[in-house]
C-alpha cells in the first residue's frame, strides 16, 4: 500500500502520521508463523486483531507470547497480555508494541468474513 509517492523519508513519515483511519488499519499487519503461512497458502502477513495470539520477536520482550488485548489504530501499536513495564512507583503499565515486531502464532477466527478472506474466498 502506498501512502506517498515521494522517496523522501520526511514525506513518507508525514503521510503515515496524517493518514486517515481507514488507511491506518492497513499499517497494522504482522507476519504469520511458518505453520500458519503453510496453512493459508503462503500468505505472509495479516492484520492483527484483538484475540490473536502473538509472539514478540524484537525488543526487551522478545520470545514472550500472549494474546492481543487491544489494537491502537491511532498510534499503530498493539498491546499484548503479559507484556508490561514497571513504573517508578511500582505499578505496571502495558507496553505498546509495533505490529511489525510480533509474529502471529494463532488467529482469532470468530469473524466469518476474516476466516473467509484468509481461506482465499471473497469477503
TORDRENVO-570168 format. One record per residue: residue number from 1; residue in three letters; y, z, x of N, C-alpha, C, O in turn. Coordinates in steps of 0.02 Angstrom, whole numbers, plus 50000, padded with zeros to 5 digits. Example, Ala and Ser with C-alpha at 12.3 -4.5 7.8 and 13.67 -1.06 7.14 Angstrom:
% TORDRENVO-570168
 num residuo   n.y   n.z   n.x  ca.y  ca.z  ca.x   c.y   c.z   c.x   o.y   o.z   o.x
   1     ALA 49716 50390 50660 49775 50390 50615 49835 50390 50660 49834 50423 50712
   2     SER 49888 50354 50642 49947 50357 50684 50002 50394 50645 50057 50402 50670
This chain:
% TORDRENVO-570168
 num residuo   n.y   n.z   n.x  ca.y  ca.z  ca.x   c.y   c.z   c.x   o.y   o.z   o.x
   1     UNK 49942 50000 50042 50000 50000 50000 50062 50000 50044 50066 50040 50091
   2     UNK 50108 49957 50030 50168 49950 50069 50226 49979 50030 50242 49956 49976
   3     UNK 50258 50030 50059 50319 50057 50029 50380 50024 50058 50432 50018 50024
   4     UNK 50375 50002 50120 50432 49972 50154 50408 49913 50195 50353 49914 50224
   5     UNK 50448 49860 50197 50431 49802 50237 50458 49808 50308 50444 49766 50350
   6     UNK 50496 49860 50320 50526 49869 50386 50474 49896 50436 50426 49929 50416
   7     UNK 50484 49881 50500 50440 49909 50552 50472 49970 50584 50443 50001 50629
   8     UNK 50533 49986 50563 50568 50044 50591 50540 50109 50562 50540 50117 50501
   9     UNK 50517 50154 50604 50490 50218 50579 50540 50255 50535 50520 50288 50487
  10     UNK 50603 50251 50551 50655 50285 50512 50653 50262 50439 50658 50303 50393
  11     UNK 50648 50196 50428 50647 50169 50361 50580 50180 50326 50577 50187 50265
  12     UNK 50526 50183 50365 50460 50197 50335 50458 50269 50311 50433 50282 50256
  13     UNK 50484 50316 50351 50486 50386 50329 50530 50394 50268 50512 50429 50221
  14     UNK 50587 50360 50268 50633 50363 50212 50599 50338 50148 50608 50367 50094
  15     UNK 50562 50284 50153 50527 50257 50095 50475 50306 50069 50465 50312 50009
  16     UNK 50440 50341 50115 50390 50391 50094 50423 50449 50058 50399 50472 50006
  17     UNK 50478 50474 50085 50511 50533 50057 50545 50518 49990 50552 50562 49948
  18     UNK 50567 50456 49981 50603 50438 49920 50560 50400 49870 50585 50375 49819
  19     UNK 50495 50396 49882 50450 50359 49838 50445 50395 49771 50445 50456 49769
  20     UNK 50440 50357 49715 50429 50389 49650 50357 50416 49646 50314 50398 49686
  21     UNK 50347 50461 49598 50283 50497 49594 50224 50451 49583 50169 50465 49608
  22     UNK 50232 50396 49546 50175 50353 49534 50154 50316 49597 50097 50292 49600
  23     UNK 50197 50312 49648 50177 50284 49712 50157 50338 49761 50116 50326 49806
  24     UNK 50185 50398 49754 50166 50454 49799 50094 50473 49790 50062 50497 49838
  25     UNK 50067 50465 49731 49997 50483 49719 49951 50440 49762 49895 50462 49778
  26     UNK 49972 50380 49781 49931 50338 49823 49930 50363 49896 49887 50342 49935
  27     UNK 49977 50407 49913 49980 50434 49981 49933 50494 49989 49930 50524 50042
  28     UNK 49895 50511 49936 49852 50570 49937 49779 50551 49949 49734 50585 49925
  29     UNK 49766 50498 49985 49698 50477 49999 49669 50514 50058 49703 50528 50107
  30     UNK 49605 50530 50053 49568 50564 50107 49503 50527 50119 49475 50499 50072
  31     UNK 49479 50526 50181 49416 50490 50195 49356 50524 50163 49355 50585 50154
  32     UNK 49307 50484 50146 49244 50509 50119 49196 50525 50175 49200 50496 50229
  33     UNK 49150 50572 50162 49099 50588 50211 49051 50529 50217 49048 50487 50172
  34     UNK 49014 50524 50272 48968 50468 50281 48916 50462 50224 48898 50406 50205
  35     UNK 48892 50518 50197 48844 50516 50143 48875 50485 50080 48844 50444 50047
  36     UNK 48937 50507 50063 48971 50479 50004 48990 50406 50016 48989 50366 49969
  37     UNK 49007 50389 50077 49025 50320 50092 48965 50274 50081 48973 50219 50055
  38     UNK 48906 50297 50100 48846 50257 50089 48830 50253 50014 48807 50202 49989
  39     UNK 48841 50308 49978 48826 50310 49907 48873 50265 49867 48851 50235 49817
  40     UNK 48935 50260 49887 48985 50220 49850 49001 50154 49885 49058 50133 49885
  41     UNK 48950 50122 49913 48954 50054 49940 49010 50044 49991 49047 49994 49988
  42     UNK 49017 50090 50037 49064 50081 50092 49136 50098 50076 49179 50086 50118
  43     UNK 49150 50127 50018 49219 50147 50003 49239 50202 50052 49204 50252 50058
  44     UNK 49295 50192 50086 49313 50237 50141 49357 50295 50120 49348 50351 50145
  45     UNK 49403 50284 50074 49448 50337 50054 49450 50345 49979 49433 50298 49942
  46     UNK 49471 50403 49957 49477 50417 49886 49536 50465 49878 49551 50505 49922
  47     UNK 49569 50461 49820 49625 50506 49808 49596 50575 49794 49549 50582 49755
  48     UNK 49624 50626 49826 49600 50694 49819 49624 50722 49752 49682 50714 49734
  49     UNK 49579 50756 49715 49597 50789 49653 49572 50861 49656 49530 50878 49697
  50     UNK 49599 50903 49612 49577 50972 49608 49503 50974 49589 49482 50938 49544
  51     UNK 49465 51015 49624 49394 51021 49610 49351 50985 49661 49291 50999 49666
  52     UNK 49379 50940 49700 49342 50908 49754 49326 50960 49808 49366 51006 49820
  53     UNK 49269 50953 49841 49253 50995 49898 49270 50956 49961 49249 50899 49969
  54     UNK 49309 50988 50006 49331 50953 50066 49317 50995 50128 49311 51056 50124
  55     UNK 49312 50961 50185 49306 50994 50249 49368 50977 50290 49386 50919 50296
  56     UNK 49400 51028 50318 49460 51017 50359 49438 50990 50426 49393 51018 50457
  57     UNK 49469 50935 50448 49447 50903 50511 49497 50912 50567 49479 50900 50625
  58     UNK 49557 50933 50553 49609 50941 50605 49644 51008 50597 49645 51038 50543
  59     UNK 49672 51031 50652 49714 51091 50649 49676 51155 50662 49618 51155 50685
  60     UNK 49709 51210 50648 49681 51277 50660 49621 51292 50617 49579 51334 50635
  61     UNK 49615 51259 50559 49561 51273 50513 49507 51219 50515 49469 51213 50467
  62     UNK 49503 51181 50569 49453 51127 50574 49383 51156 50567 49366 51205 50598
  63     UNK 49343 51124 50525 49275 51146 50512 49268 51187 50449 49212 51194 50424
  64     UNK 49322 51215 50424 49319 51255 50362 49308 51208 50303 49335 51153 50301
  65     UNK 49270 51232 50255 49255 51192 50195 49273 51233 50134 49262 51293 50132
  66     UNK 49301 51200 50084 49320 51234 50023 49336 51185 49968 49338 51124 49978
  67     UNK 49349 51213 49910 49367 51173 49852 49442 51166 49849 49479 51212 49864
  68     UNK 49465 51107 49829 49537 51095 49823 49562 51133 49762 49541 51120 49705
  69     UNK 49608 51181 49774 49636 51220 49719 49693 51182 49685 49699 51184 49624
  70     UNK 49734 51148 49725 49793 51116 49697 49812 51056 49740 49802 51057 49800
  71     UNK 49839 51005 49708 49865 50947 49744 49940 50945 49731 49962 50941 49674
  72     UNK 49979 50948 49785 50052 50947 49781 50075 50875 49791 50080 50851 49847
  73     UNK 50088 50839 49736 50106 50769 49740 50175 50761 49770 50188 50713 49806
  74     UNK 50221 50807 49755 50290 50802 49780 50292 50802 49856 50329 50763 49886
  75     UNK 50253 50846 49887 50254 50852 49960 50194 50817 49994 50188 50820 50055
  76     UNK 50151 50785 49955 50092 50751 49980 50047 50797 50021 50028 50781 50077
  77     UNK 50030 50855 49992 49988 50904 50025 49934 50928 49977 49941 50922 49916
  78     UNK 49881 50957 50005 49829 50988 49964 49821 51061 49985 49832 51078 50043
  79     UNK 49801 51102 49937 49787 51173 49951 49713 51184 49941 49686 51172 49887
  80     UNK 49679 51206 49995 49607 51216 49995 49592 51290 49989 49623 51331 50023
  81     UNK 49544 51307 49946 49525 51377 49936 49496 51405 50001 49450 51375 50030
  82     UNK 49522 51461 50023 49498 51493 50084 49538 51477 50146 49529 51509 50198
  83     UNK 49582 51428 50142 49625 51411 50199 49692 51446 50188 49735 51420 50152
  84     UNK 49700 51504 50219 49760 51544 50209 49788 51566 50276 49752 51570 50326
  85     UNK 49853 51581 50276 49885 51609 50335 49908 51679 50317 49926 51693 50260
  86     UNK 49908 51724 50366 49929 51792 50355 50002 51799 50376 50020 51782 50432
  87     UNK 50043 51823 50331 50114 51831 50344 50125 51897 50383 50079 51936 50391
  88     UNK 50185 51907 50406 50201 51965 50447 50191 52030 50409 50173 52081 50440
  89     UNK 50201 52030 50343 50191 52092 50305 50119 52103 50284 50104 52151 50248
  90     UNK 50073 52059 50305 50002 52067 50292 49977 52030 50231 49916 52026 50221
  91     UNK 50021 52001 50192 49998 51963 50134 49974 51894 50156 49995 51868 50207
  92     UNK 49930 51866 50116 49903 51800 50131 49935 51747 50087 49949 51759 50029
  93     UNK 49946 51689 50118 49978 51633 50083 49936 51571 50095 49914 51560 50151
  94     UNK 49924 51529 50043 49886 51468 50054 49921 51421 50101 49983 51414 50099
  95     UNK 49883 51387 50144 49911 51341 50193 49904 51271 50166 49849 51249 50150
  96     UNK 49960 51235 50160 49958 51166 50136 49935 51120 50192 49956 51127 50249
  97     UNK 49891 51073 50175 49861 51029 50224 49872 50957 50202 49870 50941 50143
  98     UNK 49885 50914 50251 49893 50843 50236 49825 50814 50217 49775 50831 50249
  99     UNK 49822 50771 50167 49757 50745 50145 49721 50703 50198 49660 50695 50195
 100     UNK 49758 50676 50246 49726 50637 50298 49688 50681 50347 49648 50657 50387
 101     UNK 49699 50746 50344 49666 50794 50389 49607 50829 50356 49582 50879 50382
 102     UNK 49584 50804 50299 49525 50830 50267 49476 50773 50254 49496 50715 50251
 103     UNK 49412 50790 50245 49361 50741 50228 49326 50764 50164 49303 50821 50160
 104     UNK 49323 50721 50115 49292 50739 50051 49217 50739 50060 49187 50690 50080
 105     UNK 49185 50797 50044 49113 50803 50051 49077 50804 49983 49018 50789 49979
 106     UNK 49114 50823 49929 49085 50822 49862 49141 50805 49813 49196 50833 49817
 107     UNK 49126 50759 49768 49177 50735 49721 49174 50772 49655 49120 50791 49632
 108     UNK 49232 50781 49625 49237 50808 49557 49236 50748 49510 49285 50711 49506
 109     UNK 49181 50738 49474 49173 50679 49431 49177 50697 49357 49144 50665 49316
 110     UNK 49217 50748 49339 49225 50766 49269 49264 50713 49231 49256 50706 49170
 111     UNK 49306 50675 49266 49344 50622 49234 49301 50558 49233 49284 50532 49285
 112     UNK 49284 50534 49173 49240 50475 49170 49272 50412 49200 49238 50369 49227
 113     UNK 49339 50407 49195 49372 50348 49224 49366 50349 49300 49356 50296 49331
 114     UNK 49371 50408 49330 49364 50412 49403 49293 50395 49424 49283 50359 49474
 115     UNK 49244 50419 49387 49174 50405 49403 49161 50330 49398 49126 50301 49440
 116     UNK 49188 50298 49346 49178 50226 49338 49212 50186 49393 49185 50137 49418
 117     UNK 49272 50208 49413 49309 50174 49466 49272 50179 49532 49270 50130 49570
 118     UNK 49243 50237 49546 49207 50246 49609 49141 50206 49609 49119 50182 49661
 119     UNK 49111 50200 49550 49048 50164 49546 49058 50088 49551 49010 50050 49558
 120     UNK 49120 50066 49547 49135 49995 49554 49150 49960 49489 49158 49899 49487
 121     UNK 49154 49998 49435 49170 49969 49370 49245 49964 49359 49285 49984 49401
 122     UNK 49263 49937 49303 49333 49931 49285 49356 49996 49252 49323 50022 49206
 123     UNK 49412 50024 49275 49439 50083 49244 49513 50088 49259 49545 50135 49237
